[in-house]
Amino acid sequence: MIQIFNTLYFKFSSTIEKHSVTLMRISLSIVYIWFGGLKIFGMSPAGELVEKTVYWFRSEIFVPILGICEVIIGLGLLVKRFIPITIVLLLLHMIVTFFPVFIVQTACFDSFPYRPTLVGQYIIKNLVLISGALVIAGKYDEKYYDKKNIILNPE
């Protein structure tokens, strides 16, 4: 039985290896475009959190701009030529998403750091997005672009 399981699993693993980074790239793109779109149209459940975190900006201006930036990151993940700059933007965005943990800590934790609220869990899950971005960055490295003859720095 274990032999059959291992054979099936390793066959699956070998097959999925070819497509896993592409699936990760598309998944991250969907999340960014979707969540950004919600912010643009004033429908994001995270809008209030952004408002409390970045209280020095007018939320009716800042939240849609943030949404536009997120949509740009999502679209950038779909265009292989833009992946290096997109990954940098995504990682910078992810750093900023952790600000509420320090600025509005009571919204993020019932008991810091052991009991995150739903908002806190929403922020903590960004560790998965960061890991996904790092996986993508690992594939789309200098060797990838050299092999594909894609010029990233046209002069």
C-alpha positions in Angstrom: 0.0 0.0 0.0 2.8 2.4 0.9 4.6 1.6 -2.3 1.4 2.5 -4.4 1.0 5.7 -2.4 4.6 6.7 -2.9 4.5 5.9 -6.7 1.3 8.0 -7.1 2.6 10.8 -5.0 6.0 11.1 -6.7 4.3 10.9 -10.1 2.0 13.8 -9.1 5.0 15.7 -7.6 7.0 15.3 -10.7 4.2 16.5 -12.9 3.2 19.4 -10.8 6.8 20.6 -10.5 6.6 21.8 -14.1 3.6 24.1 -13.4 3.8 25.0 -9.7 5.5 28.3 -10.0 3.2 29.4 -12.8 0.2 28.4 -10.6 1.7 30.4 -7.7 2.2 33.4 -10.0 -1.3 33.3 -11.3 -2.7 32.7 -7.8 -0.9 35.7 -6.4 -2.0 37.8 -9.4 -5.6 36.9 -8.8 -5.4 37.8 -5.1 -3.7 41.2 -5.8 -6.1 42.1 -8.6 -9.2 41.0 -6.7 -8.3 42.7 -3.4 -7.0 45.8 -5.1 -10.2 46.0 -7.2 -12.3 45.9 -4.0 -10.3 48.8 -2.6 -10.7 50.8 -5.8 -14.5 50.4 -5.7 -14.8 51.0 -2.0 -15.9 47.4 -1.2 -12.9 46.1 0.7 -13.4 44.7 4.2 -9.8 45.9 4.8 -10.7 49.5 4.0 -11.4 50.4 7.6 -8.1 48.8 8.8 -6.2 50.8 6.2 -8.0 53.9 7.4 -7.0 53.3 11.0 -3.4 52.4 10.0 -2.8 55.3 7.7 -4.9 57.8 9.6 -2.8 60.8 8.4 -4.1 60.4 4.8 -7.7 60.9 3.6 -9.0 57.3 3.3 -11.3 58.1 0.3 -8.1 59.0 -1.6 -5.5 56.6 -0.1 -7.5 53.4 -0.2 -8.3 53.5 -3.9 -4.7 54.5 -4.7 -3.5 51.5 -2.7 -6.0 49.4 -4.6 -4.6 50.6 -7.9 -1.0 49.7 -6.7 -2.3 46.3 -5.8 -3.9 45.8 -9.2 -0.6 46.9 -10.9 1.3 44.3 -8.8 -1.2 41.7 -9.8 -0.9 42.5 -13.5 2.9 42.7 -13.2 3.0 39.1 -12.0 1.3 38.1 -15.3 3.9 39.6 -17.5 7.2 37.8 -17.2 9.3 40.7 -18.3 8.0 42.7 -15.3 8.4 40.1 -12.6 11.7 41.4 -11.1 10.3 44.8 -10.4 6.9 43.4 -9.5 8.4 41.1 -6.8 10.3 44.1 -5.3 7.0 46.1 -5.2 5.1 43.1 -3.8 7.7 42.6 -1.0 7.6 46.4 -0.1 3.8 46.2 -0.1 4.0 43.2 2.2 6.2 45.0 4.7 3.6 47.8 4.8 0.8 45.3 5.4 2.4 44.5 8.8 2.1 48.1 10.0 -1.3 47.5 11.7 0.3 45.0 14.0 2.2 47.9 15.5 -0.1 50.9 14.9 -3.5 49.3 15.7 -2.4 46.4 17.8 -5.8 46.0 19.6 -7.5 45.4 16.2 -5.0 42.6 15.4 -4.7 40.8 18.7 -6.9 39.9 21.7 -3.7 39.0 23.5 -0.4 39.9 21.9 1.2 37.9 20.3 -0.7 34.7 21.1 -4.3 35.3 20.1 -4.7 37.1 16.8 -8.1 38.5 15.9 -9.6 37.8 12.4 -7.8 41.0 11.3 -4.5 39.7 12.8 -5.0 36.4 11.0 -5.6 38.3 7.8 -2.2 40.0 8.3 -0.4 36.9 9.3 -1.5 35.0 6.2 0.6 37.5 4.3 3.6 35.3 5.2 2.3 32.9 2.7 2.2 35.6 0.0 5.7 36.6 0.9 6.9 33.0 0.6 5.1 32.7 -2.8 6.8 35.8 -4.0 10.2 34.4 -3.0 9.5 31.1 -4.8 8.6 33.1 -8.0 11.8 35.3 -7.6 13.8 32.1 -7.3 12.6 30.9 -10.7 12.7 34.1 -12.6 16.3 34.8 -11.9 19.1 36.1 -14.1 19.6 32.6 -15.7 16.0 32.5 -16.7 16.0 35.8 -18.5 19.4 35.1 -20.1 18.1 31.7 -21.4 15.0 33.3 -22.8 16.9 36.2 -24.3 14.7 38.7 -22.5 16.4 42.1 -22.0 15.4 43.6 -18.7 17.6 46.7 -19.0 17.2 48.1 -22.6 19.8 50.8 -23.2 
